Amino acid sequence: MKLRDELPVDHHLATVYRYGAAVCGLILLAFAALGFADALTPFDTSGDTVAGMTTNTTLSVISTVVGLALLVGAVIGGNFASTLNMTVGGLFVLSGFVHIFVLDRSVNILDFGMTNVVFSFVMGLVIATFGMYGRVSSRLSHENPYWRRRHPEQAGREAKAARRPGADPGPAALPATGPTPGAIGRAPGDG
């Protein structure tokens, strides 16, 4: 079973993942373009600033690659975009922590300053939040496809109860997505 099987293609959460990835990817590409426009040297640590942050060509290349990856995630959408957003967001936060310890040292080849560290934390949390939206919570609604996937027995009972004559067909009446636990590993048509 794959992660992408959990979310229906037309589910509204896919829109959040797509737009989140696209907006954050465009922000990173704009930062990279401004860095390239200044024609910086690859590992220059002289403190050239773009949009209030220090940068060099290497950081602009990394920003371009990550920005393009987020745009690809926006195009693909679904759980791929969600997982990519969570991963990239986590890496941004990790980068912020790493660069706190290398500020004003020779190993700071990306020329991070404190504003870059703060940006890394904020951007990482924003990207990760877009990826986790509707997917990670202790109180997901019972109509959420991730909740139904994690609680197939209860979702099945609620769907069965909603199909009874005279029952109110509320949100629990929606069928669970993906294969049932007993259908995993069987080929279609095996019954």
N, C-alpha and C positions, 0 to 999 in steps of 0.2 A: 504494500500500500504506500502511496506517495502523499506528501503533504498537499499537493494541489488537488487531490481528490476530496478534501474536506470542504471546500468552498464552491458553491454553485457558480457557474460562469457569470450569471446575471445578478449576483448578489450585490447589494448596495455597498458592502464593505470593500469590494474590489475597486470602486471609484475612489474611495479614500486612499487606498494604497497607491493607485495610479497617480492621483494629483499630488500626493505627498512626495512621491519619488520624483515627479516631474519638476515641482517647484524647487525642491532642494538641489536637484541636478542642475537646473538653470542658474541658481545662485552660485554654485561652485564653478560652473563654466564662465560666468561673468567675472568672478574673482580671478580665474585663470587667464582670461582674455586681458584683463587689466594688467596682470603681471607680465604677460608676454608683450604687451604694448610698450612697457618700459624697457624692453630688451635687456633684462637682467642677466648676469652671468649665472651659470648653473649652481654653484655652491657659495654664492656671495653672501656674506653675513655682515655687510656694512650697514644694515638697517634701512634699506629702501622700503618705503611703505606704499601700500595700495589699499584704499578704503580703510585706512587706519591701522592696518596690520602689516607687519614686516613680511617680505616674501623674496623668493628668488625663482629662477627658472625651474629648478627641480620641484619646488612646491607647486608651481603652476602646472607642470606636467602631471603631478599626482592629482591635483584638483581637476584637471581635464579628464583623466582616466576615470576617477570616481564619479564625476558629473555625468559622463557618458554612460557609465554602468547604471546609474540611477535612471537615466532616460530610457535605457534599454528595458529596465525593470518596469518603467511606466508603460512602455509599449506592450510588454508581455502581460503585465497586470496580475491579478489574482494572488494566490499564495506565494508565487515567485516574487512579486513586488513586495509583499509583506515580509517575507523572510529576508530578502535583500535589504530592505529598510532597517530591519532589526540588526542585521549583521553589520552594515555600514555604520549605523548609529552607535553600536557597541565599539567598533573600531575607532570612531571619532573620540568617544569618551576615553578609551584606553590611550589614544594618542595624546589627549590633554594631560592625563596623569604622567605619561612618560616625559612629555616636554616640560612639565613643571620641574623635573629633576635635572634637565639638561640646559635650562636657561643659563645664559652667560658662560657656557662651556664650549670647548672646541668641538664636541660631538654634536652640537646643535646645527647640523648641516642644512636643515630646512629653514634656519633663521627665525625660529619661533620667538615671539615676544609674549609678554603677558596677555596682550589683546588677542593674539592667536590662540593661546591656551583657553581663554574664556570663550572665544568663538568656537573652538573645537568642542568644548563641553556643551554649549548651548545648541550648536548645530547637531551634535550627536544625540542629544536628548530629543530634539524636534524630529529628527529622522526616525529614531527608534520609536517614538510615540506614534508617528504615522504608521509604522509597521505593526505595532502592538494593538492599535485601535480595534476594539471589538473582538480581539483574539485572546488577550491576556487580562484576566480579571477574576476575582473570586466570586463575582456576582453577575455572570453572564445570564441574559434572559434565556428562557427555555426555547425560544424560537431561533436563537443564534445557532448557525451550523456548527460552530466549534463546540458549543455546549452539547448539542445532540451527538456529535461524534465522540465526545469524551464520556457520555452517559447513554450508551445505546439502549440498555435495558429500560431505564426510566423513560427515555424518549419514546420507545416502542409502546410502553404501557400508556403513556399520555396520548399518543396517537390512536391507540386502540380504544381508549375511553372516549375520545372525541368522536370516533366513528359510530358509537352506539346510537341507536335511535333516540331522539330527544336531547342529545348532548349538544352543548354549545360548541360549535366549531371555531374555537379560538386559535391563538397562535400555536398551541401545542398540536393542533390537527395537521400541521404541515408535516409531510413525510421526512424522515431522516435522510440525509444525503449520504452517498457512498454505500458500499456494500455492508450488509449486516455481518455481525461477527461470524456467523456460521457460513456465510458465502465467501469469506476470504479464502483464497487458494483454490476455489472451484472455477472451472471454466464456464462461460455463459452457456446456458442451455442444459447444464448438468442437473438442474432441478433441485 
